[in-house]
Amino acid sequence: MEAIHRSWMSMNIYIIVVLALWHFPAHHRHLLASSAPTDPNDVMGLKALTIDFPKLFGVNFPMLDGDPCYPGELAWIQCSADPVPRVIALNLGDMQLYRGRPSLPDFSSMDALQTIDLHGNFLSGPIPEFLGTFPKLTYL
C-alpha cells in the first residue's frame, strides 16, 4: 500500500511540474536550463538607465538582489536564450520617461541589443552617437 501511495505522490508532483512549465512564459523558458547570470555588460547598461530613469525599476532596484533576465524581474526587457543570457530588447515605449538634460545615458555596453523602443516618452536633445554603434540593432 505504501508503494502505491508513493507512486501516486510522484505522479501528482510530476503533473504539478508539467503544469508549471506549461504556464512559464515562453520568452523565459531558456532560464530553466541556464543558471548563468546575465552578461555583465548588460547589467552595466541597465544600471546606467537606472540612474537617469529610476521609475523603470520602481522602489527596489532588482539587480541588487537578482538577475535582470530572471523571469518577473524586469518586464520591459527581453533576453536571449544563450547560455549566458543577453538583453536583446529594451521595450521602453509609453513608459512616460522624462529626460530634462539632453541626450540619453550611455548604455552602449549592451552590444547584443536588437530592439530599442523609446516611443511615447518625453526625451529631447540630439540623438546620441552611441545609438549608431549597436552591431545587431534592427529596430529603433
Buried (B, 14 or more C-beta within 10 A) or exposed (E): EEEEEEEEEEEEEEEEEEEEEEEEEEBBEBBEEBEEBBBEBBBBBBBBBBEBBEEBBEEEBBBEEBBBBBBEBBEEBBBBBBEEBBBBBBBBEEBEBEBEEEBBBBBBBBBBBBBBBBEEBEBEEEEBEBBEEBEEBEEE
